[in-house]
Amino acid sequence: MPIKTKHEPGTFSWAELATTDSSGAKKFYGALLGWEFDDMPSGPGMVYSMSKVGGQYVGGVFDIHGDMKGMPPNWASYVTVEDADAMVKKVTANGGKLIKEPFDVFDVGRMAVIQDPTGAALCIWQPKKHIGAGVIHDPGAMTWNELFTSDVDRAGKFYAATFGWTTTPVDMGPAGTYTLFGRAGEKNNVGGMMPLGPQMKGVPPHWLVYFAVTDVDASAKKAAELGGKVMSPPMDIPNVGRFAVVQDPQGAVLALYKGAH
């Protein structure tokens, strides 16, 4: 895929891992997704590791610290916005919550952490020197972002009002209805949404990050060999692709995906 020079407002642009063991996580993802890392100081005693494939940044990794202590390891999805401060006002006006108020990340961007009305957290990013991922869809890079929620209708209305996303329901047969999020006036979809199923009892609403791989079955097997766990074994989505859901050794969950075409 071409190298990205910008991400349009309302599109996913970055994925970030908060973990209890960044050293162990980097070994896992380096072997699984072919990542290399640039370690960057991010404060007293803190390091933010930028992961990259083909020389392009695709995500971030850092150790849970400070007021985040006690949080389970997790992958966060970032959406690009034009104005982080204006966006958080829309978030609260539309029934969402503000987890972390807008703040500057040095000179690279301005961000905030929000929560939709059903409880799923999401980061927003106002780019300055850092636009986000340099490539998407390439093997090892983020390729899709998917919301699992307890209330599809409420969540859909929130994201439509807040980010201007369209919602298109798709009949998936026995799997039920899948909702595609898109940008108004464009065919490209920006993400998807599914209801939390009975098999996910006790799991809170959340966004799941998908990373592209060349072979889902081989990658899922490798994840297990590297100390991870296969949560959902490889399966096909007719005419769309093949995916699996895995958990890294520290407990963060992600999906592996290869398109059908």
C-alpha positions in Angstrom: 0.0 0.0 0.0 1.1 3.6 -0.6 2.8 5.4 2.3 0.3 7.6 4.2 1.0 11.3 4.3 -2.2 12.1 6.2 -5.3 10.4 7.7 -8.7 11.9 6.9 -10.7 13.2 9.9 -13.0 10.4 11.2 -10.7 7.6 10.1 -8.6 5.2 12.3 -5.0 6.2 12.2 -3.1 4.5 15.1 -3.1 1.5 17.4 -1.4 1.5 20.8 -0.6 -1.3 23.2 -0.6 -0.6 27.0 1.0 -3.5 28.6 2.5 -4.8 31.9 5.7 -6.0 30.2 6.8 -4.0 27.1 10.0 -6.0 26.8 8.1 -9.3 26.6 5.4 -7.8 24.4 8.0 -6.5 21.9 9.5 -9.9 21.6 6.1 -11.4 20.9 5.0 -8.9 18.3 8.4 -8.7 16.7 8.2 -12.5 16.1 4.5 -12.5 15.2 4.2 -9.4 13.0 7.7 -8.7 12.0 7.9 -5.5 14.0 11.1 -3.5 14.7 11.1 -0.8 17.3 12.3 2.6 18.0 12.4 3.4 21.7 11.7 7.0 22.6 11.9 8.7 26.0 8.4 9.8 27.0 9.0 11.2 30.5 11.0 10.4 33.7 11.8 6.7 33.6 9.3 6.1 30.8 9.8 4.8 27.2 7.4 4.8 24.3 8.3 2.2 21.7 7.2 2.9 18.1 6.7 -0.3 16.1 7.4 -0.3 12.4 7.3 -2.5 9.3 9.1 -1.7 6.1 10.6 1.4 7.8 7.1 2.8 8.5 5.6 3.3 11.9 2.4 1.3 12.5 1.8 1.4 16.3 3.0 2.1 19.8 3.9 0.1 22.9 4.3 1.3 26.4 4.2 0.0 30.0 1.2 0.8 32.1 2.2 3.4 34.7 0.9 6.2 36.9 -2.8 6.6 37.1 -3.2 3.7 34.7 -1.9 1.2 37.2 -4.4 -1.7 37.6 -5.6 -1.4 34.0 -5.4 -4.7 32.1 -3.2 -4.9 29.1 -5.1 -3.6 26.1 -5.0 -2.3 22.5 -6.4 1.2 22.0 -7.7 2.5 18.7 -7.1 6.1 17.6 -9.3 8.2 15.3 -8.0 11.3 13.7 -9.8 14.6 14.3 -9.3 18.2 13.2 -9.7 19.6 16.7 -9.4 17.5 19.8 -10.9 20.1 22.1 -14.0 20.7 19.9 -14.4 16.9 19.5 -14.6 16.2 23.3 -17.4 18.8 23.5 -19.3 16.8 20.9 -18.6 13.6 22.8 -20.1 14.7 26.0 -23.0 16.5 24.2 -23.9 13.2 22.5 -23.9 11.1 25.7 -20.3 10.0 25.8 -17.8 10.4 28.6 -14.3 12.0 28.8 -11.8 9.6 30.3 -8.8 11.9 29.8 -9.0 15.5 28.8 -7.2 16.8 25.7 -3.5 17.2 26.2 -0.4 17.8 24.0 1.9 14.9 23.3 5.1 17.0 23.0 5.0 18.5 19.5 3.6 15.5 17.7 -0.1 15.9 18.4 -2.9 16.5 20.8 -5.1 13.7 22.1 -7.9 12.7 24.4 -9.4 9.5 25.6 -13.2 9.1 25.4 -15.8 6.5 26.2 -19.0 5.9 24.1 -22.4 5.7 25.9 -22.1 1.9 26.0 -18.7 1.9 27.7 -16.2 1.3 24.9 -13.0 3.5 25.1 -11.5 5.2 22.1 -8.6 7.7 21.6 -8.9 10.8 19.4 -5.8 12.3 17.7 -5.2 15.8 16.4 -2.0 15.4 14.4 0.9 17.8 14.4 4.3 16.3 13.5 2.9 12.7 13.8 0.0 11.8 11.5 -0.3 8.2 12.8 0.5 5.0 10.9 2.7 5.4 7.9 1.0 2.3 6.3 -2.2 0.4 6.8 -3.4 -2.9 5.4 0.2 -4.0 4.8 1.2 -7.3 6.6 2.0 -6.3 10.1 0.0 -3.1 10.0 -3.4 -2.2 11.3 -6.1 -3.1 8.8 -9.5 -2.8 10.6 -11.2 -1.7 13.8 -14.3 -3.3 15.2 -16.6 -2.3 18.1 -18.2 -4.9 20.3 -21.1 -3.3 22.2 -24.0 -4.0 24.4 -26.3 -1.6 22.5 -25.8 -1.4 18.8 -28.5 1.2 18.2 -27.2 3.5 21.0 -23.6 3.2 19.9 -24.4 3.7 16.3 -26.3 6.9 17.0 -23.4 8.2 19.1 -20.8 7.6 16.4 -23.0 9.0 13.7 -23.6 12.2 15.7 -20.0 12.6 16.9 -17.8 11.5 14.0 -20.4 11.8 11.2 -20.1 8.1 10.4 -22.8 6.4 8.4 -24.1 3.1 9.6 -24.9 0.3 7.1 -26.3 -3.0 8.5 -25.2 -6.2 6.7 -26.9 -9.5 7.1 -24.3 -12.1 8.0 -26.8 -15.0 8.1 -26.4 -17.2 11.2 -23.8 -14.8 12.6 -26.5 -12.1 12.7 -26.3 -8.5 11.6 -22.9 -6.7 11.2 -22.9 -2.9 11.0 -20.4 -1.1 8.8 -19.2 2.4 9.8 -18.4 4.7 6.9 -17.6 8.3 6.1 -20.5 10.2 4.6 -20.3 10.4 0.8 -17.5 7.8 0.5 -17.6 4.1 -0.2 -14.6 3.3 2.0 -15.8 1.9 5.3 -13.8 3.0 8.4 -14.8 0.2 10.8 -17.4 -2.2 12.0 -19.7 -3.0 14.9 -21.2 -6.1 16.4 -23.3 -6.9 19.5 -21.6 -8.7 22.3 -22.7 -12.3 21.9 -23.5 -14.8 24.6 -20.1 -16.3 24.3 -18.6 -13.0 25.4 -20.6 -12.8 28.7 -18.7 -10.6 31.2 -16.7 -8.9 28.5 -17.2 -5.1 28.5 -17.8 -3.1 25.3 -14.6 -2.5 23.5 -12.8 -1.8 20.2 -10.8 -4.6 18.7 -7.8 -3.9 16.5 -7.2 -6.1 13.4 -3.6 -6.5 12.0 -3.0 -7.8 8.5 -1.0 -11.0 8.0 -0.1 -13.2 5.0 -1.4 -16.4 6.6 -4.0 -16.3 9.4 -3.6 -20.0 10.3 0.2 -19.9 10.5 0.1 -16.6 12.4 -2.5 -17.9 15.0 -0.4 -21.1 15.5 2.7 -18.9 15.9 1.0 -16.7 18.5 0.3 -19.8 20.6 3.9 -21.0 20.2 5.1 -17.6 21.4 3.2 -17.8 24.6 -0.1 -16.3 23.5 -3.5 -17.8 23.4 -5.9 -18.4 20.5 -9.3 -17.0 21.6 -11.2 -17.6 18.3 -9.6 -20.1 15.9 -9.2 -19.1 12.2 -12.4 -18.8 10.3 -13.7 -17.4 7.0 -16.0 -14.5 6.5 -17.5 -15.4 3.1 -16.3 -13.2 0.3 -14.4 -11.0 2.8 -11.5 -12.8 4.3 -10.2 -15.0 7.1 -9.4 -14.0 10.6 -8.6 -15.2 14.1 -8.6 -13.6 17.5 -5.6 -14.1 19.8 -4.3 -12.9 23.2 -0.7 -11.9 23.7 1.2 -13.3 26.7 0.4 -10.3 28.8 -3.3 -10.5 28.1 -4.1 -7.9 25.4 -6.4 -9.2 22.7 -6.1 -8.5 18.9 -7.3 -10.0 15.7 -5.3 -11.3 12.7 -6.7 -10.9 9.2 -6.1 -11.6 5.6 -8.5 -10.3 2.9 -10.1 -12.7 0.4 -8.8 -10.6 -2.6 
